[in-house]
């Protein structure tokens, strides 16, 4: 008895692996004393499994499975009577069998599994409970590769779902709506497998529009009410969907719904529908944050819309990106910043007047996201500024055309302007402050790489970036020498080689051609750019206590330019700038003389400059008025319109002299046929010829002074070409001056 209990205790202490490896199928009767214990284990195993293991190969040759098993049970009766008694009471059928089964078992083939298993009751319960569940890829379980009957969705069904959802949304009803939406999205995408595997079928466009409209407008509110009930009043905190007790039942359906919404955003082409859908996505951000995979898919799609979509869609996509990154900075902010920067660089490869607003929008929005976390912003800024510096170093060392092109392109310039904008916007920031010096050195190196006249537009872009960085951060950057250097390199008195039909837009140009350098529009635009850049930089320093010393090189250069330049229009612009700079310098000097602190007192100097900025300076006041007018002109230039297009000036139609002469001859044909005195004709020709030559001389003189229009008027008034012909007498010429003469309209327009 004690031996039987010890055997049971040792059997209970065995693990599964030890039990299977313990040799329970040995049937040799010449075993040692431990053999009864080994024989007890297969007997118990046979009691639990009717298809117990067979004996050794030597015993199976002359014994059937049934007879061998009967022998094991007979020995069990002698060695463990308690367990044999237990089998008699609980499983009598195991002990009562005939030996005739032995021959049948010997001739049987090994058992093979059937192709289809009959479902048991447990399988049926699980299938009913898991109906509609989805795996990670959103495919229904048990439906892969199978074609099921789909029920068509009608408008009545959509209205019934809508009415029931507003009254009381249930998990089962929400599941049906999600399945219908999945079918609609699969139909819109042309996914035939998804349509065949769907429970519903959406083929009518009216049903599709009604279903999508219902999901966008009403379903999210009904789901929020189902999860949380009524939201507490005055609560601005975002409630997490996972905190609801019903989240476990709705989780898979919500996941499938969000996946369908992302697919719908990708396939919708109508701007108004896409805008409404993006607003719905913005309201669904708490649900997207619960599923990291769906959230990553959403962010990828939003970055695409942020860079390539229509204006409204770009703004809505950026709002979604901002909301996700604000809630999950550690998880999503850094990948989103990297993807947005790469997309920004890709879209800056070509620059045109129509692309400038998009590039500016991307700069401002990317700066706003970088400002969310200065630590992450420093990592990205350090990496990408270093890449720009490496490209510049390679160009400076190798001095080849390929390396120059890697620096002198729109992508490089827009990247410089982006990081200058970021550092100037986030400032003051202890994290980003160390990047100001290396960035300014990269910009200055870009200016000095090829300092020729053909790359003056690129120099202007770099100077503007440095001016912005210096003004916003308060760090002194020597920008003025790069502006004044152009005055010394360009001869503005040189007569232009050719005339151009329209001015050069420096905002969308990096390099000028050799033909552009010979045009008059090049010098006009260049002087205008120099005026703007000088005024912008000196305005940024107008409140500083060292402004008179800082502006002294500019004053000397402007005076030298006015002495040498002979073009009146150029001199007029620069003289006005010189007067404003000198006036501001005198104002600073007068205020500086009243100061009672020393130069070494940094706090007192900062307080004095702050007070001067608040009170304003003459240059600051002039700049504010000039900036308004200049911004309006730049907008017109970017949009491709002429600056005076909307002023509604009367249009002057000048008639060609040859056409007018032909009309006069037809009108006064009879008079031309009359014989006239040769002396009168000669007198008229002698009187007309000197007048015409004098008019031509005046026109040439006035054209050199930049006023060709006045020369043309005087040329018409003297009637030079008609007088040279000698065909029309003076009296006939006076008769030709009728009330509809074009010359009177031209004179009136000049007086206006």
FENMOHU-V656123 format. One record per residue. N is the residue number from 0. SS is DSSP state (H for helix, E for strand, L for the rest). PHI is phi as a letter, one per 40 degrees, with the letter a starting at -180 (none if undefined). Layout:
BEGIN
n | ss | phi
N | SS | PHI
N | SS | PHI
END
This chain:
BEGIN
n | ss | phi
0 | L | none
1 | H | c
2 | H | c
3 | H | c
4 | H | c
5 | H | c
6 | H | c
7 | H | c
8 | H | c
9 | H | c
10 | H | c
11 | H | c
12 | H | c
13 | L | c
14 | L | c
15 | H | c
16 | H | c
17 | H | c
18 | H | c
19 | H | c
20 | L | c
21 | L | c
22 | L | g
23 | L | c
24 | L | c
25 | L | c
26 | L | b
27 | L | c
28 | L | c
29 | L | c
30 | L | c
31 | L | c
32 | L | c
33 | L | c
34 | H | c
35 | H | d
36 | H | c
37 | H | c
38 | H | c
39 | H | c
40 | H | c
41 | H | c
42 | H | c
43 | H | c
44 | H | c
45 | H | c
46 | H | c
47 | H | c
48 | L | b
49 | L | c
50 | L | c
51 | L | c
52 | L | c
53 | L | c
54 | L | c
55 | L | c
56 | H | c
57 | H | c
58 | H | c
59 | H | c
60 | H | c
61 | H | b
62 | L | b
63 | L | c
64 | H | c
65 | H | c
66 | H | c
67 | H | c
68 | H | c
69 | H | c
70 | H | c
71 | H | c
72 | H | c
73 | H | c
74 | H | c
75 | H | c
76 | H | c
77 | H | c
78 | H | c
79 | L | b
80 | H | c
81 | H | c
82 | H | c
83 | H | c
84 | H | c
85 | H | c
86 | H | c
87 | H | c
88 | H | c
89 | H | b
90 | L | a
91 | H | c
92 | H | c
93 | H | c
94 | H | c
95 | L | c
96 | L | a
97 | L | b
98 | L | c
99 | H | c
100 | H | c
101 | H | c
102 | H | c
103 | H | c
104 | H | c
105 | H | c
106 | H | c
107 | L | c
108 | L | c
109 | L | d
110 | L | c
111 | L | b
112 | L | c
113 | L | c
114 | L | c
115 | L | b
116 | L | c
117 | L | c
118 | L | c
119 | L | c
120 | H | c
121 | H | c
122 | H | c
123 | H | c
124 | H | c
125 | H | c
126 | H | c
127 | H | c
128 | H | c
129 | L | b
130 | L | c
131 | L | g
132 | L | c
133 | E | b
134 | L | c
135 | L | c
136 | L | c
137 | L | g
138 | L | c
139 | E | c
140 | L | c
141 | L | g
142 | L | b
143 | L | c
144 | L | g
145 | L | b
146 | L | b
147 | L | b
148 | L | c
149 | L | b
150 | E | c
151 | E | c
152 | L | c
153 | L | b
154 | H | c
155 | H | c
156 | H | c
157 | H | c
158 | H | c
159 | H | c
160 | H | c
161 | H | c
162 | H | c
163 | H | c
164 | H | c
165 | H | c
166 | H | c
167 | L | a
168 | L | c
169 | L | b
170 | H | d
171 | H | c
172 | H | c
173 | H | c
174 | H | c
175 | H | c
176 | H | c
177 | H | c
178 | H | c
179 | H | c
180 | H | c
181 | H | c
182 | H | c
183 | H | c
184 | H | c
185 | H | c
186 | H | c
187 | H | c
188 | H | c
189 | L | g
190 | L | c
191 | H | c
192 | H | c
193 | H | c
194 | H | c
195 | H | c
196 | H | c
197 | L | c
198 | L | c
199 | E | b
200 | E | b
201 | L | b
202 | L | b
203 | L | c
204 | H | c
205 | H | c
206 | H | c
207 | H | c
208 | H | c
209 | H | c
210 | H | c
211 | H | c
212 | H | c
213 | H | c
214 | H | c
215 | H | c
216 | H | c
217 | H | b
218 | H | c
219 | H | c
220 | H | c
221 | H | c
222 | H | c
223 | H | c
224 | H | c
225 | H | c
226 | H | c
227 | H | b
228 | L | g
229 | L | c
230 | L | c
231 | L | c
232 | L | c
233 | L | g
234 | L | c
235 | L | c
236 | L | c
237 | L | c
238 | L | c
239 | L | c
240 | H | c
241 | H | c
242 | H | c
243 | L | c
244 | L | c
245 | L | c
246 | H | c
247 | H | c
248 | H | c
249 | H | b
250 | H | d
251 | H | c
252 | H | c
253 | H | c
254 | H | c
255 | H | c
256 | H | c
257 | H | c
258 | H | c
259 | H | c
260 | H | c
261 | H | c
262 | H | c
263 | H | c
264 | H | c
265 | H | c
266 | H | b
267 | L | c
268 | L | b
269 | L | c
270 | H | c
271 | H | c
272 | H | c
273 | H | c
274 | H | c
275 | H | c
276 | H | c
277 | H | c
278 | H | c
279 | H | c
280 | H | c
281 | H | c
282 | H | c
283 | L | c
284 | H | d
285 | H | d
286 | H | c
287 | H | c
288 | H | c
289 | H | c
290 | L | b
291 | H | d
292 | H | c
293 | H | c
294 | H | c
295 | H | c
296 | H | c
297 | H | c
298 | H | c
299 | H | c
300 | H | c
301 | H | c
302 | H | c
303 | H | c
304 | H | c
305 | H | c
306 | H | b
307 | H | b
308 | L | c
309 | L | c
310 | H | d
311 | H | c
312 | H | c
313 | H | c
314 | H | c
315 | H | c
316 | H | c
317 | H | c
318 | H | c
319 | H | c
320 | H | c
321 | H | c
322 | H | c
323 | H | c
324 | H | c
325 | H | c
326 | H | c
327 | L | b
328 | H | c
329 | H | c
330 | H | c
331 | H | b
332 | H | c
333 | H | c
334 | H | c
335 | H | c
336 | H | c
337 | H | c
338 | H | c
339 | H | c
340 | H | c
341 | H | c
342 | H | c
343 | H | c
344 | H | c
345 | H | c
346 | H | c
347 | L | c
348 | L | c
349 | L | b
350 | L | b
351 | L | a
352 | H | d
353 | H | c
354 | H | c
355 | H | c
356 | H | c
357 | H | c
358 | H | c
359 | H | c
360 | H | c
361 | H | c
362 | H | c
363 | H | c
364 | H | c
365 | H | c
366 | H | c
367 | H | c
368 | H | c
369 | H | c
370 | L | c
371 | L | c
372 | L | a
373 | H | c
374 | H | c
375 | H | c
376 | H | c
377 | H | c
378 | H | c
379 | H | c
380 | H | c
381 | H | c
382 | H | c
383 | H | c
384 | H | c
385 | H | c
386 | H | c
387 | H | c
388 | H | c
389 | H | c
390 | H | c
391 | H | c
392 | H | c
393 | H | c
394 | H | c
395 | H | c
396 | H | c
397 | H | c
398 | L | f
399 | L | b
400 | H | c
401 | H | c
402 | H | c
403 | H | c
404 | H | c
405 | H | c
406 | H | b
407 | L | c
408 | L | a
409 | H | c
410 | H | c
411 | H | c
412 | H | c
413 | H | c
414 | H | c
415 | H | c
416 | H | c
417 | H | c
418 | H | c
419 | H | c
420 | H | c
421 | H | c
422 | H | c
423 | H | c
424 | H | c
425 | H | c
426 | L | c
427 | L | c
428 | L | a
429 | L | c
430 | L | c
431 | L | c
432 | L | d
433 | L | c
434 | H | c
435 | H | c
436 | H | c
437 | H | c
438 | H | c
439 | H | c
440 | H | c
441 | H | c
442 | H | c
443 | H | c
444 | H | c
445 | H | c
446 | H | c
447 | H | c
448 | H | c
449 | L | b
450 | L | c
451 | L | b
452 | H | c
453 | H | c
454 | H | b
455 | H | c
456 | H | d
457 | H | c
458 | H | c
459 | H | c
460 | H | c
461 | H | c
462 | H | c
463 | H | c
464 | H | c
465 | H | c
466 | H | c
467 | H | c
468 | H | c
469 | H | c
470 | H | c
471 | H | c
472 | H | c
473 | L | g
474 | L | c
475 | L | c
476 | L | b
477 | L | c
478 | L | c
479 | H | d
480 | H | c
481 | H | c
482 | H | c
483 | H | c
484 | H | c
485 | H | c
486 | H | d
487 | H | c
488 | H | c
489 | L | b
490 | L | c
491 | L | c
492 | L | c
493 | L | c
494 | L | c
495 | L | c
496 | L | c
497 | E | a
498 | L | c
499 | L | b
500 | L | c
501 | L | a
502 | L | c
503 | L | c
504 | L | c
505 | H | c
506 | H | c
507 | H | b
508 | L | b
509 | L | b
510 | L | b
511 | L | b
512 | L | c
513 | L | c
514 | L | c
515 | H | c
516 | H | c
517 | H | c
518 | E | c
519 | H | c
520 | H | c
521 | H | c
522 | H | c
523 | H | c
524 | H | c
525 | H | c
526 | H | c
527 | H | c
528 | H | c
529 | H | c
530 | H | c
531 | H | c
532 | H | c
533 | H | c
534 | H | c
535 | H | c
536 | H | c
537 | H | c
538 | H | c
539 | H | c
540 | L | b
541 | L | c
542 | L | c
543 | L | c
544 | L | c
545 | L | b
546 | H | c
547 | H | d
548 | H | c
549 | H | c
550 | H | c
551 | H | c
552 | H | d
553 | H | c
554 | H | c
555 | H | c
556 | H | c
557 | H | c
558 | H | c
559 | H | c
560 | H | c
561 | H | c
562 | H | c
563 | H | c
564 | L | c
565 | L | b
566 | L | c
567 | H | c
568 | H | c
569 | H | c
570 | H | c
571 | H | c
572 | H | c
573 | H | c
574 | H | c
575 | H | c
576 | H | c
577 | H | c
578 | H | c
579 | H | c
580 | H | c
581 | H | c
582 | H | c
583 | H | c
584 | H | c
585 | H | c
586 | H | c
587 | H | c
588 | H | c
589 | H | c
590 | H | c
591 | H | c
592 | H | c
593 | L | c
594 | L | c
595 | L | b
596 | L | b
597 | L | c
598 | L | c
599 | L | c
600 | L | c
601 | H | c
602 | H | c
603 | H | c
604 | H | c
605 | H | c
606 | H | c
607 | H | c
608 | H | c
609 | H | c
610 | H | c
611 | H | c
612 | H | c
613 | H | c
614 | H | c
615 | L | g
616 | L | b
617 | H | d
618 | H | c
619 | H | c
620 | H | c
621 | H | c
622 | H | c
623 | H | c
624 | H | c
625 | H | c
626 | H | c
627 | H | c
628 | H | c
629 | H | c
630 | H | c
631 | H | c
632 | H | c
633 | H | c
634 | H | c
635 | H | c
636 | H | c
637 | H | c
638 | L | c
639 | L | g
640 | L | b
641 | L | c
642 | L | c
643 | L | b
644 | H | c
645 | H | c
646 | H | c
647 | L | f
648 | L | c
649 | L | c
650 | L | c
651 | L | b
652 | L | c
653 | L | c
654 | L | c
655 | L | c
656 | H | c
657 | H | c
658 | H | c
659 | H | c
660 | H | c
661 | H | c
662 | H | c
663 | H | c
664 | H | c
665 | H | c
666 | H | c
667 | L | b
668 | H | c
669 | H | c
670 | H | c
671 | H | c
672 | H | c
673 | L | c
674 | L | c
675 | L | b
676 | L | c
677 | H | c
678 | H | c
679 | H | c
680 | H | c
681 | H | c
682 | H | c
683 | H | c
684 | H | c
685 | H | c
686 | H | c
687 | H | c
688 | H | c
689 | H | c
690 | H | c
691 | H | c
692 | H | c
693 | H | c
694 | H | c
695 | H | c
696 | H | c
697 | H | c
698 | H | c
699 | H | c
700 | H | c
701 | H | c
702 | H | c
703 | H | c
704 | L | c
705 | L | g
706 | L | b
707 | H | c
708 | H | c
709 | H | c
710 | H | c
711 | H | c
712 | H | c
713 | H | c
714 | H | c
715 | H | c
716 | H | c
717 | H | c
718 | L | g
719 | H | d
720 | H | c
721 | H | c
722 | H | c
723 | H | c
724 | H | c
725 | L | g
726 | L | b
727 | L | b
728 | L | c
729 | H | c
730 | H | c
731 | H | c
732 | H | c
733 | H | c
734 | H | c
735 | L | c
736 | L | c
737 | L | c
738 | L | c
739 | L | c
740 | L | c
741 | H | c
742 | H | c
743 | H | c
744 | H | c
745 | H | c
746 | H | c
747 | H | c
748 | H | c
749 | H | c
750 | H | c
751 | L | c
END
